[in-house]
Amino acid sequence: MIRRLFLSLLALPLFVSAADTPPNIVMIISDDHLWSDYGFMGHTAIQTPNLDKLAGESLTFRRGYVTSSLCCPSLATMITGLYPHQHKVTSNDPPIPAGVAKKGFQSSPEFEAGREVMSKHLEEAGTLPTMLKQKGYLSLQTGKWWQKHYSRGGFTHGMTKGGRHGDSGLDIGRKTMQPIYDFIGEAKQQQKPFFIWYAPMMPHDPHTPPQRLLDKYKDKAPSEHVAKYWAMVDWFDETCGALVKHIDDNGMKENTIFVYVSDNGWITNPKTGRYADKSKQSQYDGGLRSPIMIRWPGKVQPKMSGELAQSIDLAPTLLKAAGLEPTKAMPGINLLDDAAVSARKTIYGECFTHNFVDLNVPATSLKWRWIVDGHDKLIVPNKANQPDDVVELYDLKADPTEEKNLAAEGADKVKKLSAKLDAWWKP
């Protein structure tokens, strides 16, 4: 009898749920990176072998989007799982008060007071690292971070001490990867799951790639400015490869989720090196679209998906994977739920002014609301901030770079999509 019981116990599957042994999570966030500037997305010159490999091992959404084409609100959405009008961090910087010179504003008491309000908005919204603490996670912030000290985001470890968009955190990738490796070692020693926010200022300007990489693109790019940006993408790809290799070589591959997304797009002006129209800060896909990847070996089947995905989905997806429930305020879906992904055909977003108009009233800073429904995209301007703009309608399948506005000839579609947009959020 005892022998039979012993043998039956041996036969039980050695399975422990995510709730008992939650996976490690590594979030890679590219900075100012056009959605098509990857080998796997079809770029013929830029070399991204490491991201290509990651995409091939991931559930990869080629039609991914962020919620806003400006870095601070976009990152705030990723860490909260909320739209900017929900978490209230709609813009990069506080409003410039009357009588305060723009040049000295960032060193003024008014600027610091405004940033404090922004940080409180984020804390009140709730963040992914704070929620993951319930499962014993240690969490590390590196790279871009706007909301003062890393602890304001709920991170247990971090690099940013309070500077406007990252201070010493911006050394990650460009100068070193060691803080991440040290943190992983500490988490392993403590036998705790970890969450890593890897958001280097790459390929973001200043475009200062190593000469060896710039030499690869000098004769291929239309200008030196473009060559430098391409080389920055290549350099960023190298750092991603190093990070994935470190995880895999240290025996953590099967129990680590890698998530990839860019904060917003970027198109290099070949003459100036600055961002071109229809990219960063714009209402167009050049600023809003980004591939989204999820790698979790043995749990997530690698696949190139044509379904819509959005950065607002990352928080609920990762919470579910960790054995936690998303909050009721989170409107995103679990991207690992095939039925939910295939059922959703519509996503929404919003773009705001670079500086807040009012720190506590999101609608005052609104420039455009937009909706992607299937392959139709409607853009509705807020006349208060964009008085000369018109409603825009595009067929993204036939016109991915949004050249032909179909609003005049598609009045019925404009009316239908406008109603959907208003039902989502009407300021």
N, C-alpha and C positions, 0 to 999 in steps of 0.2 A: 504493500500500500504506500509506504513512505517512498519507495523507489519510483513507483508510478507517478507520485506527486512531484518528485524531484525532476523526472524526465519531462513532465508536462510544463513545468516552469521553464526548463531549458528551451522548450519549443516556442515559448511566447516571443513575439516580435520585439526586437530591441528598438522600439520607437518612442521618442519623447517629443511631446508637442512643442510648438513654437512658444507656447505660454510658459513652458518649463525651461527651455533653453533657447531664448530668442536669438535670432541671427545678428551678427555684426552688420552694421550699415555704413557704407561709404557713399557719400553724395559728391559727385564731381560736377562742378558748375563752371562752365566756360564763361568768359567775360567778353562781350562785344564780338560775337562770332556769327557770321551769316550761315543760315540753315543749309546752304548748298556747299559750304566750304569744307568738305570731307571727301575722301576717296569713295567711301561707301554711298555717299549721296550724289556721286557722279562728277565731282570736280576732276578735271583731267591733268592739272598741274600740281596742286597741293598734295603733299604726301602725308597721310595720317594712318600709318600701318597699325599703330596700337589701338586707336579708336575704331578702325575698321575691324580689327580682331574682336574687340569688345562688342561691337554691334553684331557681329556674326555669332557671338555666344549669348546674345541677349534677346529678350522680347523687345524689338526695336520698332518704335512708332515713327515712321518717316514723316507723318503729318502731325507732329507735335507743335504745341503753341505755349507761349507764356501768356500771362494775363495783361501785362503792360510792357511797353518797349523802353522803359527807363529802369536802370539797375536797382536803385533802392526799393521802390515798390515791388519790383519783380522778385527780388530776394526775400522781401517780407512775406510775400505770398507763399513762397516755397517753405518757409519756416513755420508759418501759421496754418496753411491750408485754407486761407480766406482770400477773397477778392480785396483789392486795395480799398474800395469803398466800405468794406467791412472792417478791416484792421486799421484803417485811417492813415496808414503811412503811404500816402499817394504820390509823394514827390521826393526829390533828393534832398532839398534844403528848405529851411523855414522861410517864411515871407520876409522880405526886406522892408523894415518899417520906414515910414516917411521920415525924411531928414537924415537917414543913415546912408552913407556912401557905399555903393556896391563893392568898390575896391577893398574896403576895410571891414566889410560885413562879417566875414568868417572869423575874425578875431574879436568880434564885439560881444558884450554880455547878452545882447538880444539874440544873437546866433546860438549861443550856448543854452539860453533859456528855451528857445524853440526846439533844439535837439533833445532837450530833456522831455518835452512834451511828446515828441516822436517816440522816444524810448519807452515812455509810459504807455503809449498806445499799443506798442508791441507786447509789452508785459501783460496788459489787460486782455489782449487777444488770445494769449496762450501760445506757446511754442513747442515744436517737436521735441527738442532736448528736454524741456521741462516734463512733458508727458512721458517720455521714455525713462525718466528716473523711477517711475513706478515699477519698472522691470529691472531696476538695478543698473541701468546703463551709465557708463562714463561717456562723456561727449567732449569733442575737441573742435574748437573754431579755428580755422586758418583762412587767410586771404581776405576777400572783401567782407566788410562788416560795418554797417552804418550806425547801429544803435548803441553807441558808447562802449563801455566795458563788455567783454564777451559774456560775463555772467548775467547781463541784462537779458540775454537770449536763453538763459537756462543752461548754458554750457558749464560743465565742471572744470574744463581746461580750455585754454585759448591763448591766442597771440595778441589780439587787439586790446589795447588798454583804454581806448576812448577817442582816438582820432576820427576825423570826419568819415573816412571810408575804409579804414583798416590799419593805419599806422604800421607798426612792425609786422602785423599779419601779412602785409603785402610782400614780405620777403619770401613767402612760400612759393615754390616753383621756380621763381626767377633766381633766387640765391641758394635755397636749401630745401630739402625734404625731411631733414632730420627731426624737426619737432613732431611730425606725424609718426615716424618710426619709433621715437622715444615713447610716445603716447601709447602706441600699440603694445610695446613691451611692458609698459606699466599695467595696461588693462589685462594682458595675459597673466602677469604676475599675480594680480588680484583676482583672477578668474572671473572677470566681469565682461559682459557684452559691451561693445563700444559703437558709438556713432561719430563719424568724421565728416566735417563740413570742409571740403576741399574746394575753395573758391578763389583760385589765384587770379591776380590781375593780368590774365593772359587769355587771348592775344591782345587785350586792351592796350592802348597806347600809354606810355611811350613805346613805340615799336623799335626795340633795341635788341634784336636777336643776335646770337653768336654769328660771327663772320662766316663760319663754315656753313651755316644754314642759309644765310643771305646769299652766299655764292651759288647755291643750288638754284635760286630763282631769278637772279639778276637778268639773265638772258631770256627768261620765259615770260616775265611779267610785262605789262604795258608801261609801267613806270617804276622807278626805284621805290616810291611810296608804296605801291602795291606789292612789290617784291618783299619789302620789309614786313608787311602784314602777313603775307603768305608764310614767310619764314617764322613769324611769331606763332602761327597756327601749328607749324611743324614742331617748334620748340615745346609748345604746350602739349602736343601729342606725346613727345618723349617723356614728359613728367608723368603723364597718365600711365604710360607703359611701365615706368619705374614703380609707381604706386601699386598697380595691379600685380606686378611681379613680386613685390615685397609681401603682399597678402598671400599670394598663391604659394610662394616658396616657403612660407612659414606655416604651412599646413592649415590655412584658414579658408581655402577656396570654397569648400562645400557649405560652410556656415556663414558666408558673408554675402550680403546683397550689395551689388554696385548699382547705383542710379546715376544716369547722366542727363544733363540738360544745360542749355546756355541761358544766361539771364536776359539777353536781348541780342538782336542782330547788329551787323555792321557791314557797310559797304564803303570801301576806301575811295575817296575822291582822288583820282590819279594825279591831279595837279597840285593839290594842297596837302594830302595825307590825312586830312580830317574826314569825318564821316559824311557820306553823300546823302542826298535826299532819298526818301523812301527806305531808310534803314533805321538806325537808332533814334529814338524819340518820336518816330512816325507812327501813323495808323496802318501802315502797310506790312505785308508779310516779311519784307526785308528787315523789319524791326521786331516782329512778333513770332515768327515761326522758328522752331528748333526741333531737331530730332530728340526723342526721349528714349532712353534705354534702361532696361532692368535685367541685370544678370544675377541669377541665383541657381547655380548648378544643382541638378537633381530635383529642383522644385519648379523652375520656370523653363518651359520649352522654348529654345531659341526660334525666333520667327521674325521676318520682316513684315510688319503690319501696315496696311493702308488706312486703318481706322484712325479717328481723331483722338488725340490725347492732349492733356494740358498740365502745366506745372501745378495747378491747383489740386491735381489728383495725387501728387506724390505723398503728401502727408497722410491722407487716409490709407493709401496703399501700404506705406511703411508701418503705420500703426497696426493695421490688420496683421501684417507679417510678424510683428513683434508680440501678437496676442493681446492687443489693446483695441478698444473701440474708438473710432473717430468721434469727435464731438458732434452734437446735433447741428451746430452752426456751419460745419464744413460742407460745402456744396459739391465737392469733387467725388469721384467714384474710385473704387478699387480697380486699378489697372490689371490686376491678376484675376479678376472676375470676367471671364470671357463673355458671359451673357450681358453684363452691365456695359462692357465696352462696345459690343455689337449693337446694343439697343440704343445707345446715345448717338445721335446724328448732328447735334448742335452744341456749339461752345460759344462762350461770350468773353468779352474783355473790355478794357477801358484804358485810356491814356490821359495823363494829367500834365499840368504845367511843371517845369523843372523845379521852380520854387513854389511852395504852397501859396495859395491866396488866403486861406484860413485853415489853421492847423487842426481845427476840430470839426470842420464841415466839408467833407470830401467833395460834394457837388460844386463848390465854388472854384475848385482847381481843375475841373473836368474840361478836357479838350474834345475827345471823341469817345463814343461807345461803338463797339463793333460786334458783329455776330457772324460766325461761319456755320452755315446750315448745308450739310452735304458738301457741295463744291461752290455754293453761292456765298458771297461775302458782302455784307452791307456795312457801311460806315456812316454813322450819323454824328455830325459835329454839334458841339455845344456853342450856340451863337454868342454866349456871353464872353467866351475866350477865343472863339474862331469865327468872327462875324462874317468873314468873306468866303468861308468854306461852303461847299455844297454836299448834299447826300451823294454817296458813291456806292455803286453796285458792280461787283466783278464776278466773272465765271473763272474760278481759280484753276479749273481743269484745262480750259482752253487758253487762259491768260494768267499764268502763275506770277508774272511780274506786275500785274494790275495796271495795264496800259489803257484799256478801253472801258470807260465808265458807261454802264448799261442802264443807269437809273432812269433816263428819259424814256427809253423804249420798254423798260420793265417795270412800269408803274404798279402793276398788280403785285409783283414779287416784292417791291419796295414796301408796299402797304402791309403785306403779310409778315415780312421779316421785321418791320418796325414794330408791329404788335408784339411779336415774340420778344424783341429787345426791351420794350417797355414793361412787359410782364416780368422780365428778369430784374431790371433795375431802371426806374424812371426817376431821375433827380428832380 
